Amino acid sequence: MCVRESKSFPSLWIIFLVLGLAQGLTEIDSQDPEDPEDPFFNTDEARFDWPWSRNKTTKGTPAGLNLKNEYAQMEIASFSDFERHPCRRVCQQGQSQTCYYQLVVHNYQRLGPECQRCQYDERACAAEYCLYGDGVASPVMAVNRMIPGPPIELCENDTVVVDVLNYLGEATTMHWHGLNMRRSPEMDGAPFVTQNPVQPGEVYRYEFLADRSGSLWYHSHMGWQRGFGVAGHLIIRQTRQANQHAHLYDYDLVEHALMVQDIFYDHELTTVRNILINGKGRNHLNQLPDNDNRHRYERLRVTPGYRYRMRVLLNGIANCPVEFSIEQHKLLIISTDGNDIEPVLADGFFLTSAERFDFVLEASQVAKNYWIRVRGYEQCEDLKLYQGAVLSYRGATRSELPQGNIMVSRQSRALDSDNFLKPTNISGQSKALSAAPVLVNDYRIMSTIAAGPAAFLRLATAEKDNNVGTVALRSLQPVPWPRNTKFRTYYSSFSLRRAPNGEMLFQIDEISYIPPGISLLQGRHLFQDDGYFCNRSSLAAQGRNCQQNVCECLNVIRMPAYRPIEMVVANYMVNTHPFHIHGSSFHLVGQGVVGNMEDLRNIQQLDRQGLLPRLPDHYNAVRKDSVQIPGLGYIIVRFISNNPGFWLYHCHVEAHAVQGMMAVLKIGENHQIKRIPARVRC
């Protein structure tokens, strides 16, 4: 029997014609922008016909769920955001739903031909589906005519069904970042690892359980598509009874979810040109002051006296860590990568690519407009790139921009903090903001092995009033293994070398990744591992010295299933790099700087000498899915390998992953991995 993986729909030139006519479409009703305090809508009041409500129900699907199974008469005008989606609701215990979405991935343009009135009137942009961006025309890839793509809001334990329609001229996939896909590894969205890519003109249906809560996201995992704009928020909420931080805030609105992204113009893929916040911001090609009204900034509205949960993620394309802060406001940080932590009151935090932080902001200042500040580092610092958004209090002039520049010097910020009192802070105590800013996850503050294990423990167990490194964050939950557990340790590395032809090769274990020709999960019975895979051990057995010679192959690192696993990952470069693995979240138990290459290459020997300290067993090590490896430093992460399968392991800077800084973790043996029927195109 032939099982269809995809369905066809009209040829691409018809679709592009429809895209060009989209500006004439009727504007859809939306929430009153002056009243965002009601976080969800009454879906009974919708006066228009949504795609998921007008299609025939597929046999065997839950009652009331209407799946679309025929796209022959589809128009892109049918696809937009999900503001009135029935799964966007207050979560109630025992009331899980099956939630259906359609995501169209297509070519688009910042400041494209649909932008008519939008160029002169910001209020017209939404009706025209105009992506104004920073005012520089550039080709992009959008989801449902949006960058970022439409946010998906769910409740924990909902079943998710998403049809991804590929209108691009190249293959695509969609990765659901933060979900481990324990029951459905074939839905992870890793090309040629857990699925074959979705070809142009095809539809792929993803179906999985939202088995955890938190600030997650979705994004393409093909080539540079994430950099072109194929990414969006995936917010999974809990019931109030299950939410341990629910008492800390009054509102949790999707309008307060921010995606920060460094961007390129045209197809200059390796040249970072700007940083945008929710696809908006000033450009740095003109000399206009930051508070000139010709700039377009994202605006977040708040009402004095209320507390708001806000979510920030970095979709990093180049190596540009960012610092996030809000003028004259403290941030109570409560979650990272969707995992709850003991609250930390801070002035700001750092993000490397794929990291997320949730914080509570108390709207307790004078009712005016304030700058939300994002400062770029590494590659972005060299170009002096920064960006702003506006925190706008009700009662302030809505169209007015904050006074002064977005970015201020360290000295000015400390003086500014010293010049006002916070009337009532989150904990209910009145106090002045300290002159020395408190920063969380600062990639520049790391312990060194020269300082010894005692210095690491002091930094890792610092009081919350001090600067807090990533490893010092405490999870609300204890680690999922008993004390004195013996871990199997794997040593790995991130590195960079120049090939004989001058090409820069980014590597894991000094091997540049070459993708397979078939999906490993589905096709694993078609090949012998030893003849198809490589890794550091197999190449050494062949007499290959990858320190001296260029090694390029399908790098697969094998690990046993259902075992306590520890990874010590060294960074041979001077810049920080974000580490990410699919299929498992991990606990960060060590992080530091070695400082020189010779010692890094002998990191296993350093570890044997006790120079790479770990957190004590009783410490609730922070749980993450992405974490920075400091320049010329290392991280130590631990997890239980209870999710057999093939899982990507890579640097989350897109430019580096595309150029080879990627590998695959094969967890378990073939018989332990979920058997997925082979699919063919008919």
TORRO-569104 format. One line per 3 residues: their letters; for each residue x, y, z of C-alpha. Coordinates in nm, 2 decimals, always signed. Layout:
residues N
a> X Y Z ~ ...
END
This chain:
residues 682
mcv> +0.00 +0.00 +0.00 ~ +0.13 +0.34 -0.08 ~ +0.11 +0.60 +0.20
res> +0.11 +0.96 +0.09 ~ +0.35 +1.19 +0.28 ~ +0.23 +1.50 +0.11
ksf> -0.05 +1.65 -0.09 ~ -0.02 +1.88 -0.39 ~ -0.20 +2.21 -0.45
psl> -0.19 +2.48 -0.72 ~ +0.13 +2.57 -0.89 ~ +0.35 +2.84 -0.73
wii> +0.29 +3.11 -0.99 ~ -0.08 +3.11 -0.89 ~ +0.01 +3.14 -0.53
flv> +0.24 +3.44 -0.59 ~ -0.04 +3.61 -0.78 ~ -0.27 +3.56 -0.48
lgl> +0.00 +3.70 -0.26 ~ +0.02 +4.01 -0.47 ~ -0.35 +4.07 -0.44
aqg> -0.35 +4.01 -0.06 ~ -0.34 +4.39 +0.01 ~ -0.70 +4.42 -0.12
lte> -0.84 +4.17 +0.13 ~ -1.10 +4.27 +0.39 ~ -0.94 +4.35 +0.72
ids> -1.02 +4.10 +0.99 ~ -1.16 +4.22 +1.32 ~ -0.91 +4.21 +1.60
qdp> -0.89 +4.28 +1.97 ~ -0.94 +4.64 +2.08 ~ -0.58 +4.76 +2.12
edp> -0.69 +4.98 +2.41 ~ -0.82 +4.68 +2.61 ~ -0.57 +4.40 +2.61
edp> -0.63 +4.32 +2.97 ~ -0.87 +4.04 +2.88 ~ -0.61 +3.78 +2.78
ffn> -0.85 +3.56 +2.58 ~ -1.14 +3.61 +2.35 ~ -1.50 +3.48 +2.35
tde> -1.48 +3.27 +2.03 ~ -1.86 +3.26 +2.00 ~ -1.85 +3.63 +1.89
arf> -1.64 +3.56 +1.58 ~ -1.82 +3.69 +1.28 ~ -1.61 +3.53 +1.01
dwp> -1.53 +3.18 +0.88 ~ -1.20 +3.03 +0.98 ~ -1.03 +2.76 +0.77
wsr> -1.05 +2.51 +1.06 ~ -1.42 +2.56 +1.10 ~ -1.54 +2.53 +0.74
nkt> -1.37 +2.21 +0.63 ~ -1.50 +1.86 +0.65 ~ -1.40 +1.65 +0.95
tkg> -1.16 +1.37 +0.88 ~ -1.28 +1.03 +0.97 ~ -1.14 +0.92 +1.30
tpa> -1.06 +1.26 +1.44 ~ -1.20 +1.39 +1.77 ~ -1.55 +1.53 +1.76
gln> -1.55 +1.90 +1.68 ~ -1.20 +1.90 +1.52 ~ -1.21 +1.99 +1.16
lkn> -0.90 +1.90 +0.97 ~ -0.83 +2.03 +0.62 ~ -0.73 +1.75 +0.38
eya> -0.77 +1.90 +0.04 ~ -0.58 +2.21 -0.06 ~ -0.67 +2.23 -0.43
qme> -0.89 +2.54 -0.39 ~ -0.68 +2.70 -0.11 ~ -0.61 +3.08 -0.10
ias> -0.34 +3.22 +0.12 ~ -0.60 +3.48 +0.23 ~ -0.74 +3.21 +0.45
fsd> -0.43 +3.20 +0.66 ~ -0.34 +3.46 +0.92 ~ -0.27 +3.47 +1.29
fer> -0.46 +3.27 +1.56 ~ -0.60 +3.54 +1.78 ~ -0.94 +3.38 +1.79
hpc> -0.83 +3.02 +1.79 ~ -1.05 +2.80 +2.02 ~ -0.73 +2.66 +2.19
rrv> -0.63 +3.01 +2.30 ~ -0.81 +2.99 +2.63 ~ -0.77 +2.99 +3.01
cqq> -0.63 +2.64 +3.10 ~ -0.86 +2.42 +3.31 ~ -0.77 +2.10 +3.48
gqs> -0.89 +1.79 +3.28 ~ -1.00 +2.00 +2.98 ~ -0.74 +1.91 +2.72
qtc> -0.82 +1.98 +2.35 ~ -0.70 +1.88 +2.01 ~ -0.58 +2.20 +1.84
yyq> -0.55 +2.23 +1.46 ~ -0.33 +2.50 +1.28 ~ -0.22 +2.57 +0.93
lvv> +0.12 +2.73 +0.86 ~ +0.21 +2.86 +0.51 ~ +0.58 +2.91 +0.46
hny> +0.64 +3.14 +0.16 ~ +0.86 +3.40 +0.01 ~ +0.78 +3.76 +0.09
qrl> +0.95 +4.09 +0.12 ~ +1.02 +4.35 +0.38 ~ +0.87 +4.68 +0.25
gpe> +0.73 +4.48 -0.05 ~ +0.47 +4.60 -0.31 ~ +0.18 +4.54 -0.07
cqr> +0.32 +4.83 +0.14 ~ +0.13 +5.13 +0.02 ~ -0.02 +5.34 +0.30
cqy> +0.19 +5.16 +0.55 ~ +0.50 +5.35 +0.44 ~ +0.35 +5.67 +0.57
der> +0.10 +5.55 +0.82 ~ +0.20 +5.27 +1.07 ~ -0.17 +5.20 +1.15
aca> -0.23 +5.08 +0.79 ~ +0.05 +4.81 +0.80 ~ -0.16 +4.53 +0.95
aey> -0.45 +4.57 +0.70 ~ -0.20 +4.56 +0.41 ~ +0.00 +4.27 +0.56
cly> +0.30 +4.49 +0.51 ~ +0.62 +4.39 +0.68 ~ +0.78 +4.73 +0.73
gdg> +1.07 +4.60 +0.94 ~ +1.34 +4.86 +0.98 ~ +1.24 +5.04 +0.65
vas> +1.49 +4.86 +0.43 ~ +1.35 +4.65 +0.15 ~ +1.48 +4.30 +0.16
pvm> +1.36 +3.95 +0.06 ~ +1.24 +3.73 +0.35 ~ +1.05 +3.41 +0.42
avn> +0.73 +3.45 +0.62 ~ +0.48 +3.23 +0.79 ~ +0.12 +3.33 +0.71
rmi> +0.25 +3.67 +0.59 ~ +0.40 +3.74 +0.93 ~ +0.75 +3.78 +1.08
pgp> +0.77 +3.65 +1.34 ~ +0.52 +3.38 +1.25 ~ +0.18 +3.37 +1.42
pie> +0.22 +3.27 +1.79 ~ +0.06 +2.94 +1.88 ~ -0.09 +2.94 +2.23
lce> -0.19 +2.61 +2.39 ~ -0.25 +2.44 +2.73 ~ -0.03 +2.16 +2.86
ndt> -0.15 +1.81 +2.75 ~ -0.33 +1.95 +2.44 ~ -0.28 +1.75 +2.12
vvv> -0.14 +1.96 +1.84 ~ -0.20 +1.91 +1.47 ~ -0.02 +2.14 +1.23
dvl> -0.03 +2.13 +0.85 ~ +0.28 +2.30 +0.72 ~ +0.24 +2.41 +0.35
nyl> +0.56 +2.47 +0.17 ~ +0.53 +2.76 -0.08 ~ +0.90 +2.81 -0.10
gea> +1.12 +2.72 -0.40 ~ +1.32 +2.48 -0.17 ~ +1.25 +2.21 +0.08
ttm> +1.17 +2.29 +0.44 ~ +1.09 +2.14 +0.78 ~ +0.95 +2.27 +1.11
hwh> +1.12 +2.21 +1.44 ~ +0.92 +2.25 +1.77 ~ +1.20 +2.38 +1.99
gln> +1.17 +2.28 +2.35 ~ +0.95 +1.97 +2.30 ~ +1.14 +1.65 +2.34
mrr> +0.89 +1.45 +2.12 ~ +0.92 +1.14 +2.35 ~ +0.62 +0.97 +2.19
spe> +0.66 +1.11 +1.84 ~ +1.03 +1.14 +1.74 ~ +0.92 +1.16 +1.37
mdg> +0.77 +1.50 +1.45 ~ +1.09 +1.67 +1.57 ~ +1.15 +1.84 +1.23
apf> +1.52 +1.76 +1.19 ~ +1.58 +1.72 +0.82 ~ +1.73 +1.38 +0.72
vtq> +1.74 +1.28 +1.08 ~ +1.38 +1.24 +1.19 ~ +1.20 +1.32 +0.86
npv> +1.26 +1.37 +0.49 ~ +1.22 +1.75 +0.41 ~ +0.89 +1.88 +0.28
qpg> +0.94 +1.96 -0.08 ~ +0.81 +2.27 -0.26 ~ +0.44 +2.23 -0.33
evy> +0.38 +1.98 -0.05 ~ +0.20 +1.97 +0.28 ~ +0.33 +1.79 +0.59
rye> +0.12 +1.72 +0.89 ~ +0.29 +1.74 +1.23 ~ +0.09 +1.58 +1.52
fla> +0.22 +1.56 +1.88 ~ +0.14 +1.60 +2.24 ~ +0.22 +1.93 +2.42
drs> +0.34 +1.74 +2.72 ~ +0.51 +2.03 +2.90 ~ +0.45 +2.40 +2.96
gsl> +0.67 +2.70 +2.90 ~ +0.80 +2.95 +2.65 ~ +0.89 +2.74 +2.35
wyh> +0.91 +2.82 +1.98 ~ +0.89 +2.68 +1.63 ~ +1.13 +2.74 +1.35
shm> +1.25 +2.59 +1.02 ~ +1.56 +2.37 +1.04 ~ +1.66 +2.39 +0.68
gwq> +1.95 +2.60 +0.56 ~ +1.91 +2.98 +0.63 ~ +1.53 +2.98 +0.65
rgf> +1.53 +3.07 +1.02 ~ +1.74 +3.37 +0.94 ~ +1.50 +3.47 +0.66
gva> +1.22 +3.47 +0.91 ~ +1.06 +3.12 +0.95 ~ +1.01 +3.12 +1.33
ghl> +0.74 +3.20 +1.58 ~ +0.64 +3.16 +1.95 ~ +0.49 +2.84 +2.09
iir> +0.35 +2.92 +2.43 ~ +0.22 +2.63 +2.64 ~ +0.04 +2.74 +2.96
qtr> -0.05 +2.55 +3.27 ~ -0.36 +2.56 +3.49 ~ -0.34 +2.81 +3.77
qan> -0.32 +2.53 +4.02 ~ -0.01 +2.38 +3.86 ~ +0.16 +2.71 +3.79
qha> +0.40 +2.77 +4.08 ~ +0.46 +3.13 +3.97 ~ +0.09 +3.23 +3.91
hly> +0.08 +3.44 +4.23 ~ +0.36 +3.67 +4.10 ~ +0.17 +3.83 +3.81
dyd> -0.17 +3.95 +3.71 ~ -0.16 +3.91 +3.33 ~ +0.02 +3.68 +3.08
lve> -0.05 +3.83 +2.73 ~ +0.09 +3.71 +2.40 ~ +0.13 +4.08 +2.31
hal> +0.42 +4.08 +2.56 ~ +0.61 +3.79 +2.39 ~ +0.92 +3.93 +2.22
mvq> +1.14 +3.77 +1.96 ~ +1.48 +3.93 +1.91 ~ +1.66 +3.85 +1.59
dif> +1.97 +3.97 +1.42 ~ +1.91 +4.00 +1.04 ~ +2.09 +4.03 +0.71
ydh> +1.99 +4.23 +0.40 ~ +1.92 +4.07 +0.06 ~ +2.13 +3.75 +0.04
elt> +2.44 +3.87 +0.22 ~ +2.40 +3.58 +0.46 ~ +2.71 +3.62 +0.67
tvr> +2.69 +4.00 +0.72 ~ +2.47 +4.10 +1.02 ~ +2.31 +4.44 +0.95
nil> +2.06 +4.50 +1.23 ~ +1.87 +4.36 +1.53 ~ +1.49 +4.37 +1.53
ing> +1.24 +4.32 +1.80 ~ +0.92 +4.14 +1.68 ~ +1.03 +4.23 +1.33
kgr> +1.05 +4.60 +1.40 ~ +1.31 +4.87 +1.49 ~ +1.52 +5.16 +1.37
nhl> +1.78 +5.10 +1.10 ~ +2.14 +5.20 +1.13 ~ +2.18 +5.33 +0.78
nql> +2.06 +5.68 +0.87 ~ +2.17 +5.93 +1.14 ~ +1.82 +6.00 +1.28
pdn> +1.81 +6.01 +1.66 ~ +1.65 +5.71 +1.83 ~ +1.34 +5.90 +1.93
dnr> +1.26 +6.03 +1.58 ~ +0.90 +5.93 +1.50 ~ +1.00 +5.81 +1.15
hry> +1.14 +5.49 +1.32 ~ +0.89 +5.20 +1.38 ~ +0.92 +5.03 +1.72
erl> +0.73 +4.75 +1.88 ~ +0.51 +4.88 +2.16 ~ +0.40 +4.70 +2.48
rvt> +0.11 +4.85 +2.66 ~ +0.07 +4.82 +3.04 ~ -0.16 +4.97 +3.30
pgy> -0.02 +5.12 +3.61 ~ -0.05 +4.90 +3.92 ~ -0.05 +4.57 +3.74
ryr> +0.21 +4.30 +3.71 ~ +0.28 +4.14 +3.37 ~ +0.46 +3.82 +3.27
mrv> +0.68 +3.89 +2.96 ~ +0.86 +3.64 +2.74 ~ +1.18 +3.70 +2.54
lln> +1.37 +3.47 +2.30 ~ +1.67 +3.53 +2.08 ~ +1.65 +3.39 +1.73
gia> +2.02 +3.43 +1.67 ~ +2.16 +3.39 +1.32 ~ +2.51 +3.54 +1.36
ncp> +2.72 +3.52 +1.68 ~ +2.55 +3.81 +1.85 ~ +2.46 +3.75 +2.22
vef> +2.24 +4.03 +2.34 ~ +2.17 +4.21 +2.67 ~ +1.81 +4.29 +2.75
sie> +1.68 +4.56 +2.99 ~ +1.40 +4.80 +3.04 ~ +1.46 +5.17 +3.14
qhk> +1.39 +5.24 +3.51 ~ +1.24 +4.89 +3.57 ~ +1.36 +4.58 +3.76
lli> +1.29 +4.24 +3.61 ~ +1.18 +3.95 +3.83 ~ +1.32 +3.65 +3.62
ist> +1.11 +3.34 +3.68 ~ +1.18 +3.10 +3.39 ~ +1.45 +3.01 +3.14
dgn> +1.39 +2.79 +2.83 ~ +1.04 +2.73 +2.95 ~ +1.16 +2.59 +3.29
die> +1.06 +2.75 +3.61 ~ +1.34 +2.88 +3.84 ~ +1.37 +3.04 +4.18
pvl> +1.29 +3.41 +4.11 ~ +1.59 +3.64 +4.06 ~ +1.54 +4.02 +4.08
adg> +1.77 +4.18 +3.82 ~ +1.83 +4.49 +3.60 ~ +1.87 +4.28 +3.29
ffl> +1.98 +3.95 +3.14 ~ +2.19 +3.81 +2.85 ~ +2.07 +3.58 +2.58
tsa> +2.26 +3.36 +2.33 ~ +2.08 +3.21 +2.03 ~ +1.77 +3.00 +2.12
erf> +1.77 +3.10 +2.49 ~ +1.45 +3.23 +2.65 ~ +1.38 +3.42 +2.97
dfv> +1.04 +3.49 +3.12 ~ +1.02 +3.78 +3.37 ~ +0.76 +3.97 +3.57
lea> +0.74 +4.34 +3.52 ~ +0.56 +4.56 +3.78 ~ +0.41 +4.87 +3.62
sqv> +0.49 +5.09 +3.91 ~ +0.66 +5.38 +3.76 ~ +0.54 +5.72 +3.64
akn> +0.29 +5.68 +3.36 ~ +0.50 +5.76 +3.05 ~ +0.69 +5.57 +2.78
ywi> +1.02 +5.39 +2.85 ~ +1.28 +5.23 +2.63 ~ +1.31 +4.85 +2.61
rvr> +1.68 +4.81 +2.54 ~ +1.87 +4.54 +2.34 ~ +2.24 +4.57 +2.31
gye> +2.43 +4.34 +2.07 ~ +2.77 +4.19 +2.15 ~ +3.04 +3.99 +1.97
qce> +2.97 +4.04 +1.59 ~ +2.70 +4.29 +1.67 ~ +2.92 +4.49 +1.91
dlk> +3.18 +4.53 +1.64 ~ +2.91 +4.70 +1.43 ~ +2.77 +4.89 +1.73
lyq> +2.43 +4.74 +1.67 ~ +2.15 +4.78 +1.92 ~ +1.77 +4.80 +1.91
gav> +1.48 +4.94 +2.11 ~ +1.11 +4.88 +2.17 ~ +0.87 +5.09 +2.38
lsy> +0.71 +5.01 +2.71 ~ +0.40 +5.24 +2.70 ~ +0.20 +5.31 +3.02
rga> -0.17 +5.39 +2.98 ~ -0.21 +5.75 +3.05 ~ +0.10 +5.84 +2.84
trs> +0.08 +5.98 +2.49 ~ +0.06 +5.67 +2.28 ~ +0.25 +5.80 +1.97
elp> +0.52 +5.97 +2.17 ~ +0.86 +5.80 +2.20 ~ +1.07 +5.80 +2.52
qgn> +1.32 +6.08 +2.57 ~ +1.69 +6.04 +2.50 ~ +1.88 +5.76 +2.33
imv> +1.80 +5.39 +2.36 ~ +2.14 +5.29 +2.48 ~ +2.32 +5.46 +2.77
srq> +2.66 +5.42 +2.91 ~ +2.72 +5.20 +3.22 ~ +2.79 +5.50 +3.43
sra> +2.47 +5.68 +3.31 ~ +2.26 +5.37 +3.38 ~ +2.40 +5.34 +3.73
lds> +2.33 +5.71 +3.79 ~ +1.99 +5.68 +3.64 ~ +1.91 +5.39 +3.87
dnf> +2.03 +5.58 +4.17 ~ +1.81 +5.88 +4.10 ~ +1.47 +5.72 +4.15
lkp> +1.30 +5.50 +4.41 ~ +1.09 +5.20 +4.32 ~ +0.77 +5.27 +4.51
tni> +0.67 +4.91 +4.57 ~ +0.88 +4.62 +4.43 ~ +0.76 +4.27 +4.35
sgq> +0.81 +4.14 +4.70 ~ +0.62 +4.43 +4.85 ~ +0.93 +4.60 +5.00
ska> +1.02 +4.96 +4.93 ~ +1.38 +5.01 +4.83 ~ +1.61 +5.20 +4.60
lsa> +1.74 +5.03 +4.29 ~ +2.11 +4.95 +4.35 ~ +2.36 +5.15 +4.16
apv> +2.55 +4.84 +4.04 ~ +2.33 +4.67 +3.78 ~ +2.24 +4.30 +3.85
lvn> +2.27 +4.09 +3.53 ~ +2.17 +3.73 +3.48 ~ +2.34 +3.49 +3.23
dyr> +2.62 +3.74 +3.15 ~ +2.85 +3.55 +2.92 ~ +3.14 +3.77 +3.02
ims> +3.13 +3.66 +3.39 ~ +3.27 +3.31 +3.43 ~ +3.49 +3.14 +3.68
tia> +3.83 +3.02 +3.56 ~ +4.00 +2.69 +3.64 ~ +4.30 +2.90 +3.76
agp> +4.07 +3.04 +4.04 ~ +4.00 +2.68 +4.15 ~ +3.69 +2.49 +4.24
aaf> +3.62 +2.70 +4.54 ~ +3.57 +3.01 +4.32 ~ +3.33 +2.82 +4.10
lrl> +3.12 +2.72 +4.39 ~ +3.11 +3.07 +4.53 ~ +2.99 +3.20 +4.19
ata> +2.75 +2.91 +4.14 ~ +2.59 +2.95 +4.49 ~ +2.59 +3.34 +4.49
ekd> +2.31 +3.52 +4.67 ~ +2.04 +3.64 +4.43 ~ +2.14 +4.00 +4.49
nnv> +2.47 +3.95 +4.31 ~ +2.55 +3.89 +3.94 ~ +2.42 +3.55 +3.86
gtv> +2.58 +3.32 +3.60 ~ +2.38 +3.06 +3.42 ~ +2.50 +2.78 +3.64
alr> +2.39 +2.97 +3.95 ~ +2.02 +2.97 +3.85 ~ +1.82 +2.72 +4.06
slq> +1.53 +2.51 +3.93 ~ +1.21 +2.49 +4.13 ~ +1.24 +2.11 +4.09
pvp> +1.52 +1.88 +4.22 ~ +1.73 +1.70 +3.96 ~ +1.56 +1.37 +3.84
wpr> +1.83 +1.14 +3.98 ~ +1.93 +1.03 +4.33 ~ +2.24 +1.15 +4.51
ntk> +2.57 +0.98 +4.43 ~ +2.45 +0.87 +4.08 ~ +2.74 +0.76 +3.86
frt> +2.73 +0.92 +3.52 ~ +2.88 +0.80 +3.19 ~ +3.09 +1.10 +3.07
yys> +3.13 +1.20 +2.71 ~ +3.38 +1.46 +2.60 ~ +3.31 +1.68 +2.30
sfs> +3.42 +2.01 +2.14 ~ +3.32 +2.30 +1.92 ~ +3.59 +2.42 +1.69
lrr> +3.67 +2.62 +1.37 ~ +3.94 +2.55 +1.10 ~ +4.02 +2.67 +0.76
apn> +4.01 +2.42 +0.47 ~ +4.29 +2.41 +0.21 ~ +4.05 +2.59 -0.03
gem> +4.01 +2.87 +0.22 ~ +3.66 +2.77 +0.33 ~ +3.59 +2.82 +0.70
lfq> +3.47 +2.49 +0.86 ~ +3.27 +2.49 +1.18 ~ +3.31 +2.15 +1.36
ide> +3.20 +1.93 +1.64 ~ +3.48 +1.70 +1.76 ~ +3.68 +1.85 +1.48
isy> +3.45 +1.69 +1.22 ~ +3.23 +1.89 +0.98 ~ +2.89 +1.74 +0.94
ipp> +2.77 +1.60 +0.61 ~ +2.40 +1.52 +0.61 ~ +2.28 +1.18 +0.51
gis> +2.07 +1.12 +0.19 ~ +1.78 +0.95 +0.38 ~ +1.62 +1.01 +0.71
llq> +1.81 +0.82 +0.98 ~ +1.50 +0.75 +1.19 ~ +1.30 +0.59 +0.91
grh> +1.58 +0.44 +0.72 ~ +1.80 +0.30 +1.00 ~ +1.74 -0.07 +0.89
lfq> +1.87 +0.01 +0.54 ~ +2.24 +0.05 +0.64 ~ +2.50 -0.08 +0.88
ddg> +2.60 +0.19 +1.13 ~ +2.98 +0.13 +1.11 ~ +2.98 +0.17 +0.73
yfc> +2.75 +0.47 +0.72 ~ +2.84 +0.68 +1.03 ~ +3.16 +0.83 +1.15
nrs> +3.27 +0.98 +1.48 ~ +3.60 +1.07 +1.65 ~ +3.66 +0.72 +1.76
sla> +3.60 +0.55 +1.43 ~ +3.82 +0.80 +1.24 ~ +4.10 +0.75 +1.49
aqg> +4.07 +0.38 +1.44 ~ +4.12 +0.44 +1.07 ~ +4.44 +0.64 +1.14
rnc> +4.27 +0.97 +1.06 ~ +4.41 +1.27 +1.26 ~ +4.14 +1.54 +1.24
qqn> +4.36 +1.79 +1.42 ~ +4.59 +1.79 +1.11 ~ +4.35 +1.68 +0.83
vce> +4.00 +1.80 +0.73 ~ +3.74 +1.55 +0.84 ~ +3.39 +1.57 +0.69
cln> +3.13 +1.30 +0.73 ~ +2.81 +1.20 +0.90 ~ +2.91 +1.25 +1.26
vir> +2.70 +1.02 +1.48 ~ +2.78 +0.99 +1.85 ~ +2.63 +0.67 +2.01
mpa> +2.50 +0.67 +2.37 ~ +2.32 +0.40 +2.56 ~ +1.95 +0.44 +2.64
yrp> +1.81 +0.47 +2.99 ~ +2.14 +0.57 +3.15 ~ +2.27 +0.88 +3.34
iem> +2.47 +1.07 +3.08 ~ +2.71 +1.36 +3.13 ~ +2.86 +1.57 +2.85
vva> +3.16 +1.79 +2.89 ~ +3.18 +2.02 +2.59 ~ +3.48 +2.24 +2.53
nym> +3.48 +2.55 +2.31 ~ +3.81 +2.59 +2.12 ~ +3.72 +2.95 +2.00
vnt> +3.74 +3.28 +2.18 ~ +3.37 +3.37 +2.12 ~ +3.08 +3.21 +2.31
hpf> +2.87 +2.95 +2.13 ~ +2.51 +2.83 +2.21 ~ +2.49 +2.45 +2.27
hih> +2.16 +2.28 +2.19 ~ +2.05 +1.91 +2.17 ~ +1.72 +1.77 +2.05
gss> +1.52 +1.50 +2.23 ~ +1.63 +1.59 +2.59 ~ +1.64 +1.89 +2.82
fhl> +1.95 +1.89 +3.04 ~ +2.07 +2.02 +3.38 ~ +2.37 +2.25 +3.37
vgq> +2.61 +2.14 +3.65 ~ +2.93 +2.31 +3.54 ~ +3.05 +2.61 +3.33
gvv> +3.38 +2.79 +3.32 ~ +3.67 +2.93 +3.13 ~ +4.00 +2.74 +3.08
gnm> +4.16 +3.02 +2.89 ~ +4.41 +2.84 +2.65 ~ +4.39 +2.59 +2.38
edl> +4.65 +2.35 +2.51 ~ +4.46 +2.28 +2.83 ~ +4.12 +2.26 +2.64
rni> +4.26 +1.99 +2.42 ~ +4.35 +1.80 +2.74 ~ +4.02 +1.87 +2.91
qql> +3.98 +1.50 +3.00 ~ +4.30 +1.51 +3.19 ~ +4.20 +1.84 +3.36
drq> +3.88 +1.66 +3.47 ~ +4.07 +1.37 +3.62 ~ +4.27 +1.62 +3.82
gll> +3.95 +1.76 +3.97 ~ +3.98 +2.10 +3.79 ~ +3.63 +2.09 +3.64
prl> +3.40 +2.12 +3.94 ~ +3.04 +2.02 +3.94 ~ +2.75 +2.15 +4.14
pdh> +2.68 +1.95 +4.46 ~ +2.42 +1.68 +4.44 ~ +2.17 +1.87 +4.66
yna> +2.17 +2.18 +4.43 ~ +1.87 +2.21 +4.21 ~ +2.07 +2.27 +3.89
vrk> +1.89 +2.48 +3.63 ~ +1.72 +2.29 +3.35 ~ +1.77 +2.42 +2.99
dsv> +1.76 +2.31 +2.63 ~ +2.01 +2.57 +2.51 ~ +2.31 +2.72 +2.69
qip> +2.62 +2.92 +2.61 ~ +2.97 +2.76 +2.61 ~ +3.21 +3.05 +2.71
glg> +3.50 +3.13 +2.48 ~ +3.79 +2.90 +2.55 ~ +3.57 +2.74 +2.81
yii> +3.34 +2.45 +2.87 ~ +3.01 +2.34 +3.00 ~ +2.90 +2.02 +3.19
vrf> +2.54 +1.90 +3.13 ~ +2.36 +1.60 +3.26 ~ +2.05 +1.42 +3.16
isn> +1.89 +1.07 +3.16 ~ +1.89 +0.92 +2.81 ~ +1.53 +0.80 +2.83
npg> +1.43 +0.90 +2.48 ~ +1.58 +0.66 +2.23 ~ +1.62 +0.79 +1.88
fwl> +1.83 +1.00 +1.65 ~ +1.87 +1.36 +1.79 ~ +2.05 +1.66 +1.65
yhc> +2.33 +1.82 +1.85 ~ +2.45 +2.15 +1.72 ~ +2.55 +2.51 +1.77
hve> +2.24 +2.73 +1.75 ~ +2.41 +3.01 +1.56 ~ +2.25 +2.94 +1.22
aha> +2.56 +3.05 +1.03 ~ +2.77 +2.79 +1.22 ~ +2.52 +2.50 +1.19
vqg> +2.49 +2.55 +0.82 ~ +2.86 +2.54 +0.78 ~ +2.90 +2.21 +0.97
mma> +2.89 +2.26 +1.35 ~ +2.64 +1.98 +1.39 ~ +2.63 +1.61 +1.48
vlk> +2.37 +1.34 +1.57 ~ +2.33 +1.17 +1.90 ~ +2.21 +0.81 +1.85
ige> +2.04 +0.72 +2.18 ~ +1.99 +0.34 +2.22 ~ +2.00 +0.06 +1.98
nhq> +1.77 +0.01 +1.68 ~ +1.53 -0.22 +1.86 ~ +1.48 +0.04 +2.13
ikr> +1.39 +0.32 +1.89 ~ +1.03 +0.37 +1.78 ~ +0.97 +0.20 +1.45
ipa> +0.84 +0.44 +1.19 ~ +0.68 +0.31 +0.87 ~ +0.87 +0.41 +0.56
rvr> +0.68 +0.67 +0.35 ~ +0.71 +0.72 -0.02 ~ +0.57 +0.97 -0.26
c> +0.30 +0.84 -0.50
END
